[in-house]
Amino acid sequence: MAQFRARRHTRRDEPVATTSVATGTRQVSVASGTARDLARSDTGLVGEQTSRNHLATVGYQGVRKAAADAGRTPPSPRTFRRWKQHNRIPDDRVADLVARRAEITRLGGVDGAAAQLGRSPSAVYDWQAGRTKSLRRDAQGRLVDAQAAQRLRDSGIDTTQMRPIITFTADVHARTDGGNYDYRMSKTFEFGGSQGLDHTPMDPDQRRALGDALARNDHARATAILEEHASVNFAAFDAFDDATGFHFDAITDFHIHWE
């Protein structure tokens, strides 16, 4: 049975996330605990790149070059194998430069990275070698975009062609009347299936936004997009914002499959 409660006030620790374009790309508050719940769930993506991945990408000679750039003694083949086995590079400076070299390799080498990041090859060389501390803000943004897109590809997901089948259980606050009152309930959702009201699939913009948020580990935004879909497409609220719609206090048993 629904429990009616006093108007809910936003807590200061709640992150603010951006929805998809379905309701006008607005900012909403998301319960921080719910975003953490989603971060611990099966999101259908391969994990982020690890030290072992970076070492495999650049190879032994690449690691030796990164160590030299860091001003450290290059590792022996035995040490290189041990780093891969333990999935750890003990020197933080070497680990950073190996990761940079691996990212540039995945972008197609220095020339490919320069084209994608909008920087000159010499600027990319300097960043790879650690002669510059960081990329310019615009280039860093393009790098993050490229990493998210690569993670989706590595996961075998094309959000323009595939749709997500999503199931989860949420503790829901349904807010109405401009937020003057709300009620709480626990509900199991299944989005994107073949039949039923809550099987309503996400539209293309929502699919792209959700895939991008998950690939970036932006679990607050992913939560907001799920809340938006549950509010507008399932519960048929006229709007979705902090005062209106379904808002999740917790998520459990989250699974997503792209087909």
N, C-alpha and C positions, 0 to 999 in steps of 0.2 A: 504494500500500500504506500502511496506517495506520502511523504512527510513535508508539511508546509513549514517553512522557516522564515526567520526575519531576513531582510534584504542583506545579501552578501556583499561585503566590502573587499576591494582588492587589497591583497597583502603587498607589502613593500618588496618582498623577495620574489614576487612573481615576474618572470621575464615577459617582455613584450615581443610578440611575433607578428609577422605579416601573413595574411591569408593569401589564397590564390586570387585570381581575378574574378571569381564567381560572384563575389559580393563587393567588388570595387577595390580590391587590394588594400584593405584597411588594417590598422594596427589593433591587436587585441591582447589582453593579458592571458597568460597561460599558467596554470598551477605548476610550480617548479617540480613538485613531486611527480606529476604526470609525465613531464618531459623526461625525468630520470627513469620512470617505468618504461617508456618507449625506448630509451637508450639501451636498456638491458634486454630488450626483446629481439626476436628473430625478424629482422627487417628485409630479409631476402637478398642482401648484398654481401659480396665478399668483404672481408675485413680490410681495414686501411693498410697501406704499405708498412712493412716492418723492416727492421735492420736486415733480416735474412733476405727479404725481397730486394732491398737496395744492393746488398752484396752480390746477389745473383745477377742483378741487372748490369752492374758495372764490371763485374769480373775481377779477377785478381790484379791485373795490371791497372785497372781503374782505381782500385783501392790503394795501390802503391802510390799512384799519382796524387790521390786525395791526401794521403798521409804526408807526402812531401810538401804539398801546398800548405798543410797545417803546421809544418815545421817539426814533424815527428818522424821517427825512424819507421820506414815502411815495414809492414808485417811480413813474416816468413810465410810460405805456403801452409805450414802447419798451423800458424796463428790464424791465418785467414780461414782455414777450415774450422777451427775452434770457434771463431766468431760466428760463423754461419750455424754451427751446431747449437750454440747457446743463444742465438738470435740476439746478440748484443755486441756492440762495439764499445769497449770500456772507456775510450777517450772521447769526451764530448765534442771536441773540436773536429776530430777525424770523423766522428759519426755525422756531424752536421755537413761536412764537405762531401762525404760519401752520399748522403741523402740528396744534396744539391746536384751532384753529378748524375745520380740515378734519375732525378726528375728531368734533367736536360736530355738524357738518353731517351726517355719515354716520349719526349716531345719531338723526337726526330733528330737529335744532335744539336749542336750549337746553332747551325743555320735554321733548322726547323723551329727551335725554341725562340730564336730572335724574331722570326716571322710571326709566331703565335703570340708572343708577349709584347710585340711592338717596340722592341729594343734593338740596338745594333749588335752584331756578333761580338764585337769587342766588349760591350757592356755585359753580355751573357758570359763571356770568358772570365771577366773580372769577378762576377758573382760566383761562378762555379769554383774559382780558385780561392775565394774568400777574401779577395782584395776589396770588395765592397760588402758592407755588413748586411744590406738588404736590398731588394729590388724596389724601384719606385712604386708608389701606391697603385698606379694604374696597371703596371706590369704584374704586381703581386695579385691583384684582383683577377687578371687573366690567367695566372697560374692556378689559382684556386678553382676557377671555372674549368680549366683543362683537367685538373685532378678529379673533380666531380664527374665530368663527362667520361673520363677514363675508367673510373670506378664502376659506373653504370655499364660500360662496354665489357669490362672484365667480368661483370655479373651476368652478362648475357641479356641485358635489359635494354630495350628500345622503347622509351616512353611514348614515342610518336606512333608506334605500331602495336604495342602491347597494352593490355589493361590489367590492373591489379585486382586480385580477389583477396579481400581483407576480412579477417574475423578477429574479434576481440570482445572482451567484457569491460565495461566502464562503470564507475560510480558517477552518475550524471546529475548535474544541477541544471534543471530546465528553467530558464529565466524568462519571464514575460512581463507585460505591463511596464515596459521601460525599466525593468530591474527592481520595481517596488516590492515584488515578492518572487520567491523561487521554490521549487520542490526538488527533493532528492530521490533518486531511484537507482537501482542497479540494472543494467541492460546488456544483453549480448547482441552485438551487431555482426552482420555479414554483408559486406558491400561488394558489388560486382558479380554476383552469382547469376544464375539463369532465370530466377523467378522470385516473386515476393516483393513487397514494398521496399524493405531495407536492402534488397539486392540491386537497387538502382546504381548503375555504374557511374564512375566519375567522368566528367567531361574531359576533353583533351587538355585544356589548360590546367585543370586540377591534377591530372595524371602527371604532366610535366613538372608542375610545382612540387608535388609530393615526392617524385623520384629525385628531383634536384635537392630538396631539403634533406632527404635520407642520405643521399650520397655525400652531402656536406656535414653529416652528423648534426644538422640543425634540428634537433628533436622538438624544440619549442615550436618552430614553424610547422613541422610535420603534424604535431598535435593540433595546432590551430586549423590546419587544412582538414583534418579528420573531423574536428568539431564543426567546421563550416559545412562540410558535406552532410553530416548527420543532421544539422539544423535546417538547411535549405532544401536538400534533396530528399531526405527521409522524413523529417518531422514537419516539413512544409512551413517553417517560419518565414515570415515576409522579409526578415532581415537577420543578420548575424553580427553582433558586436558584444561588448562587455555586458550590456544590459539585456540582451535578447539572444535566445537560442540555447543549444545544448553546450554545456561546458563540463569537462571531465576532471574530477578530483583524483581519479586513479584509473590506470589501465592494466589489465592482466590478460594473460593468454592471447597475446597479440601474435598473429601470423599473417604474412602477406606472400602471395604467389602471383607472379606475372605471367600472363599467357597471351 
